[in-house]
């Protein structure tokens, strides 16, 4: 059983039509409902930004008194520091799962046992995924050290997480490079961060391509915010460099900001 930590929210983008917002909301709401109902989830810890998000949840047909839901007034957009601090406080010694709100748990989570000093990064699988070791749902690279990927939308970990990680991971989860930054921070603190790509399965529900305005910028390892073109242009220029000289995300050395794919846990 896992403790799911998530931030359900009412979609409200200024740069999208009402129709698109409703369609995107359907994806977010579907994932929340399915994850609550998942038999391998012990509790759903809803770290809400605004009280109105709880009210909206009820309007979406989710019963507030559901015994699996634990409410926590975070009062802000979720960041990785908040995820780990909450887990350390309220889910100590338990296996925790953080997911972006548009990720839906599918299978494999009943196989997780003790994972001290290990973190599993979760691929954002397409609904039509072939479920192979290399599935190409996201960027998956054959490198000098094995198959590595830079794109993840969730993490499995055992609390407590080291306080240095809690302190340093204070960046918004939806920003470009945010997962690469937290992977780097975890590795710097002696965690083994790997991806059981075709073992722990979550599906990514994001067919409606609208995004928050905050997503269009990069965060680097130092926590600085850079405009989209800054690192995107660097990424384009490094195609012929050896892996050891490439960067990923917001300027992070490739092997520090990515995860190796593993075939068993």
ZALO-786448 format. One record per residue (C-alpha): residue number from 1; residue in three letters; x, z, y. Coordinates in Angstrom, 3 decimals, padded with zeros to 6 digits. Example, Ala and Ser with C-alpha at 12.3 -4.5 7.8 and 13.67 -1.06 7.14 Angstrom:
REM ZALO-786448
<1,"ALA",<012.300,007.800,-004.500>>
<2,"SER",<013.670,007.140,-001.060>>
END
This chain:
REM ZALO-786448
<1,"UNK",<000.000,000.000,000.000>>
<2,"UNK",<001.181,-000.774,003.526>>
<3,"UNK",<000.325,000.620,006.942>>
<4,"UNK",<-000.551,-002.328,009.195>>
<5,"UNK",<000.332,-002.041,012.896>>
<6,"UNK",<-001.295,-004.654,015.113>>
<7,"UNK",<-002.741,-005.289,018.556>>
<8,"UNK",<-006.105,-007.041,018.378>>
<9,"UNK",<-007.198,-008.406,021.763>>
<10,"UNK",<-009.754,-010.458,023.616>>
<11,"UNK",<-008.322,-013.886,024.385>>
<12,"UNK",<-008.418,-014.557,028.105>>
<13,"UNK",<-005.973,-017.274,029.146>>
<14,"UNK",<-006.258,-018.672,032.662>>
<15,"UNK",<-004.959,-022.098,031.643>>
<16,"UNK",<-007.570,-022.908,028.961>>
<17,"UNK",<-011.237,-023.889,028.758>>
<18,"UNK",<-013.937,-021.508,027.531>>
<19,"UNK",<-014.339,-023.646,024.421>>
<20,"UNK",<-010.647,-023.409,023.534>>
<21,"UNK",<-010.585,-019.692,024.277>>
<22,"UNK",<-013.539,-019.135,021.941>>
<23,"UNK",<-011.875,-021.184,019.202>>
<24,"UNK",<-008.648,-019.245,019.595>>
<25,"UNK",<-010.590,-015.987,019.552>>
<26,"UNK",<-012.140,-016.996,016.238>>
<27,"UNK",<-008.648,-017.219,014.755>>
<28,"UNK",<-007.617,-013.785,016.072>>
<29,"UNK",<-010.862,-012.127,014.972>>
<30,"UNK",<-010.727,-013.749,011.525>>
<31,"UNK",<-007.246,-012.327,010.890>>
<32,"UNK",<-008.220,-008.839,012.044>>
<33,"UNK",<-011.280,-008.768,009.785>>
<34,"UNK",<-009.415,-010.126,006.757>>
<35,"UNK",<-006.511,-007.692,007.199>>
<36,"UNK",<-008.881,-004.714,007.434>>
<37,"UNK",<-010.527,-005.825,004.191>>
<38,"UNK",<-007.232,-006.414,002.362>>
<39,"UNK",<-006.976,-004.004,-000.601>>
<40,"UNK",<-003.210,-003.603,-000.158>>
<41,"UNK",<-003.600,-002.267,003.405>>
<42,"UNK",<-004.025,001.508,003.531>>
<43,"UNK",<-004.719,001.777,007.268>>
<44,"UNK",<-004.930,-000.620,010.203>>
<45,"UNK",<-003.319,000.985,013.236>>
<46,"UNK",<-004.893,-000.717,016.248>>
<47,"UNK",<-002.569,-000.145,019.219>>
<48,"UNK",<-004.904,-001.366,021.919>>
<49,"UNK",<-003.914,-002.414,025.399>>
<50,"UNK",<-007.295,-001.759,027.038>>
<51,"UNK",<-010.394,000.207,026.101>>
<52,"UNK",<-012.337,-003.009,026.646>>
<53,"UNK",<-010.494,-004.527,023.653>>
<54,"UNK",<-012.097,-001.895,021.431>>
<55,"UNK",<-015.503,-002.645,022.948>>
<56,"UNK",<-014.904,-006.346,022.395>>
<57,"UNK",<-013.922,-005.700,018.776>>
<58,"UNK",<-017.358,-004.178,018.226>>
<59,"UNK",<-019.010,-007.220,019.806>>
<60,"UNK",<-017.055,-009.374,017.348>>
<61,"UNK",<-018.821,-007.622,014.490>>
<62,"UNK",<-016.203,-005.058,013.448>>
<63,"UNK",<-017.567,-001.580,012.843>>
<64,"UNK",<-015.816,000.982,015.031>>
<65,"UNK",<-016.268,003.750,012.453>>
<66,"UNK",<-014.512,001.770,009.721>>
<67,"UNK",<-012.410,004.451,007.971>>
<68,"UNK",<-009.429,002.121,007.620>>
<69,"UNK",<-008.982,001.657,011.392>>
<70,"UNK",<-006.835,004.112,013.357>>
<71,"UNK",<-007.093,003.753,017.141>>
<72,"UNK",<-004.195,004.377,019.507>>
<73,"UNK",<-004.347,003.880,023.278>>
<74,"UNK",<-001.026,002.132,023.917>>
<75,"UNK",<-002.166,001.063,027.389>>
<76,"UNK",<000.089,-001.995,027.577>>
<77,"UNK",<001.011,-005.226,025.828>>
<78,"UNK",<002.723,-004.366,022.598>>
<79,"UNK",<006.512,-004.481,022.267>>
<80,"UNK",<008.841,-003.710,019.394>>
<81,"UNK",<009.841,-000.319,020.769>>
<82,"UNK",<006.169,000.690,020.700>>
<83,"UNK",<005.767,-000.556,017.114>>
<84,"UNK",<008.732,001.424,015.799>>
<85,"UNK",<008.058,004.523,017.887>>
<86,"UNK",<004.465,004.624,016.648>>
<87,"UNK",<005.563,004.168,013.024>>
<88,"UNK",<008.176,006.918,013.356>>
<89,"UNK",<005.574,009.298,014.769>>
<90,"UNK",<002.446,008.551,012.750>>
<91,"UNK",<003.600,006.715,009.589>>
<92,"UNK",<006.815,008.518,008.714>>
<93,"UNK",<008.332,007.649,005.318>>
<94,"UNK",<005.697,004.963,004.754>>
<95,"UNK",<006.010,001.217,004.294>>
<96,"UNK",<004.827,-000.346,007.545>>
<97,"UNK",<003.861,-003.885,008.376>>
<98,"UNK",<003.807,-005.244,011.911>>
<99,"UNK",<002.042,-008.597,012.374>>
<100,"UNK",<001.216,-010.788,015.318>>
<101,"UNK",<-002.550,-010.847,015.792>>
<102,"UNK",<-002.940,-014.362,014.363>>
<103,"UNK",<-001.284,-013.544,011.020>>
<104,"UNK",<-003.423,-012.959,007.936>>
<105,"UNK",<-002.098,-011.075,004.899>>
<106,"UNK",<-002.354,-013.018,001.651>>
<107,"UNK",<-000.257,-011.756,-001.263>>
<108,"UNK",<002.870,-010.042,-002.536>>
<109,"UNK",<002.614,-006.766,-000.658>>
<110,"UNK",<001.848,-004.797,-003.797>>
<111,"UNK",<005.419,-005.547,-004.943>>
<112,"UNK",<007.148,-003.573,-002.170>>
<113,"UNK",<008.964,-000.390,-003.137>>
<114,"UNK",<011.616,001.714,-001.404>>
<115,"UNK",<013.334,-000.341,001.287>>
<116,"UNK",<015.626,002.072,003.111>>
<117,"UNK",<017.890,000.195,005.575>>
<118,"UNK",<016.165,-003.078,004.706>>
<119,"UNK",<013.653,-005.072,006.766>>
<120,"UNK",<011.671,-008.090,005.570>>
<121,"UNK",<010.925,-010.814,008.107>>
<122,"UNK",<007.696,-012.726,007.445>>
<123,"UNK",<007.330,-016.471,007.729>>
<124,"UNK",<004.370,-017.858,009.645>>
<125,"UNK",<003.085,-019.962,006.742>>
<126,"UNK",<000.739,-022.900,007.240>>
<127,"UNK",<-002.601,-022.767,005.450>>
<128,"UNK",<-001.510,-025.748,003.308>>
<129,"UNK",<001.870,-024.217,002.368>>
<130,"UNK",<003.293,-025.371,-000.985>>
<131,"UNK",<004.549,-021.783,-001.569>>
<132,"UNK",<008.003,-022.977,-002.645>>
<133,"UNK",<011.258,-021.184,-001.828>>
<134,"UNK",<011.877,-023.789,000.881>>
<135,"UNK",<008.402,-024.643,002.131>>
<136,"UNK",<009.199,-026.078,005.600>>
<137,"UNK",<006.317,-024.228,007.251>>
<138,"UNK",<008.832,-023.233,009.930>>
<139,"UNK",<012.417,-024.285,010.657>>
<140,"UNK",<014.474,-023.576,007.516>>
<141,"UNK",<018.133,-024.548,007.594>>
<142,"UNK",<020.652,-025.095,004.785>>
<143,"UNK",<023.723,-023.380,006.238>>
<144,"UNK",<027.215,-022.473,005.105>>
<145,"UNK",<025.817,-019.087,003.959>>
<146,"UNK",<022.553,-020.158,002.340>>
<147,"UNK",<019.037,-020.933,003.597>>
<148,"UNK",<018.324,-019.295,006.958>>
<149,"UNK",<015.326,-019.310,009.280>>
<150,"UNK",<014.808,-018.300,012.924>>
<151,"UNK",<010.994,-018.222,013.175>>
<152,"UNK",<009.009,-015.179,012.047>>
<153,"UNK",<005.730,-013.543,013.049>>
<154,"UNK",<005.932,-010.149,011.386>>
<155,"UNK",<008.152,-007.522,009.784>>
<156,"UNK",<007.927,-005.066,006.899>>
<157,"UNK",<009.945,-001.868,007.259>>
<158,"UNK",<010.070,001.719,006.127>>
<159,"UNK",<009.817,004.400,008.781>>
<160,"UNK",<011.584,006.113,010.340>>
<161,"UNK",<013.502,003.339,012.102>>
<162,"UNK",<016.732,004.345,013.818>>
<163,"UNK",<016.283,005.578,017.390>>
<164,"UNK",<018.791,003.043,018.769>>
<165,"UNK",<016.512,000.246,017.544>>
<166,"UNK",<013.480,001.939,019.108>>
<167,"UNK",<015.297,002.242,022.421>>
<168,"UNK",<016.700,-001.287,022.539>>
<169,"UNK",<013.642,-003.193,021.261>>
<170,"UNK",<011.672,-002.865,024.487>>
<171,"UNK",<010.641,-006.505,024.839>>
<172,"UNK",<007.198,-008.112,024.640>>
<173,"UNK",<006.548,-009.501,021.153>>
<174,"UNK",<005.145,-012.859,022.264>>
<175,"UNK",<008.088,-014.027,024.356>>
<176,"UNK",<010.333,-016.878,023.236>>
<177,"UNK",<013.254,-015.449,021.271>>
<178,"UNK",<011.656,-012.028,020.845>>
<179,"UNK",<011.940,-012.043,017.041>>
<180,"UNK",<015.539,-013.265,017.198>>
<181,"UNK",<016.373,-010.411,019.544>>
<182,"UNK",<014.831,-007.716,017.329>>
<183,"UNK",<016.526,-009.189,014.231>>
<184,"UNK",<019.841,-008.993,016.078>>
<185,"UNK",<019.203,-005.393,017.155>>
<186,"UNK",<018.306,-004.399,013.587>>
<187,"UNK",<021.441,-006.039,012.189>>
<188,"UNK",<023.602,-004.347,014.821>>
<189,"UNK",<022.237,-001.051,013.517>>
<190,"UNK",<023.191,-001.825,009.913>>
<191,"UNK",<019.819,-002.994,008.628>>
<192,"UNK",<019.707,-005.804,006.099>>
<193,"UNK",<017.131,-008.214,007.523>>
<194,"UNK",<016.061,-010.903,005.055>>
<195,"UNK",<013.100,-013.185,004.405>>
<196,"UNK",<011.308,-013.206,001.022>>
<197,"UNK",<009.782,-016.524,002.032>>
<198,"UNK",<007.626,-017.262,-001.018>>
<199,"UNK",<007.106,-013.658,-002.167>>
<200,"UNK",<005.459,-011.871,000.785>>
<201,"UNK",<002.806,-014.249,002.047>>
<202,"UNK",<000.972,-014.241,005.367>>
<203,"UNK",<-000.859,-017.215,006.800>>
<204,"UNK",<-000.515,-018.164,010.457>>
<205,"UNK",<-003.842,-019.075,012.075>>
<206,"UNK",<-002.888,-021.022,015.190>>
<207,"UNK",<-004.497,-024.434,015.101>>
<208,"UNK",<-005.822,-023.973,018.644>>
<209,"UNK",<-002.693,-024.601,020.701>>
<210,"UNK",<-003.202,-022.455,023.768>>
<211,"UNK",<-000.715,-019.775,024.785>>
<212,"UNK",<-000.208,-016.872,027.128>>
<213,"UNK",<001.763,-017.707,030.271>>
<214,"UNK",<004.277,-015.007,029.277>>
<215,"UNK",<005.325,-017.014,026.245>>
<216,"UNK",<006.998,-019.751,028.282>>
<217,"UNK",<010.216,-017.805,028.944>>
<218,"UNK",<013.149,-016.647,026.843>>
<219,"UNK",<014.419,-013.110,026.394>>
<220,"UNK",<018.114,-012.769,025.574>>
<221,"UNK",<019.993,-009.996,023.768>>
<222,"UNK",<020.640,-008.131,027.026>>
<223,"UNK",<016.917,-008.140,027.835>>
<224,"UNK",<017.247,-010.697,030.625>>
<225,"UNK",<014.432,-013.214,031.070>>
<226,"UNK",<015.346,-016.892,031.344>>
<227,"UNK",<013.173,-019.907,032.065>>
<228,"UNK",<012.227,-022.121,029.130>>
<229,"UNK",<014.624,-024.952,029.967>>
<230,"UNK",<017.682,-022.690,030.089>>
<231,"UNK",<018.146,-022.086,026.358>>
<232,"UNK",<016.103,-025.070,025.217>>
<233,"UNK",<018.709,-027.369,026.779>>
<234,"UNK",<021.536,-025.434,025.116>>
<235,"UNK",<019.807,-025.714,021.734>>
<236,"UNK",<019.591,-029.502,022.115>>
<237,"UNK",<023.288,-029.800,022.934>>
<238,"UNK",<024.623,-027.846,019.930>>
<239,"UNK",<023.273,-029.990,017.101>>
<240,"UNK",<026.730,-031.010,015.821>>
<241,"UNK",<028.385,-027.606,016.098>>
<242,"UNK",<029.195,-025.559,012.973>>
<243,"UNK",<026.669,-022.812,012.225>>
<244,"UNK",<029.138,-020.106,013.218>>
<245,"UNK",<029.263,-021.537,016.747>>
<246,"UNK",<025.545,-022.125,017.286>>
<247,"UNK",<023.139,-019.859,019.116>>
<248,"UNK",<019.496,-019.178,018.340>>
<249,"UNK",<016.636,-017.856,020.469>>
<250,"UNK",<017.877,-016.401,023.740>>
<251,"UNK",<021.588,-017.057,023.307>>
<252,"UNK",<022.096,-014.941,020.154>>
<253,"UNK",<024.774,-016.007,017.627>>
<254,"UNK",<023.003,-017.934,014.881>>
<255,"UNK",<023.651,-015.592,011.963>>
<256,"UNK",<022.762,-012.491,014.015>>
<257,"UNK",<019.387,-013.819,015.149>>
<258,"UNK",<018.190,-015.448,011.924>>
<259,"UNK",<017.353,-014.255,008.406>>
<260,"UNK",<018.569,-015.395,005.035>>
<261,"UNK",<015.896,-016.431,002.553>>
<262,"UNK",<015.876,-014.424,-000.683>>
<263,"UNK",<014.160,-015.186,-003.988>>
<264,"UNK",<013.374,-011.609,-005.082>>
<265,"UNK",<012.790,-008.166,-003.564>>
END
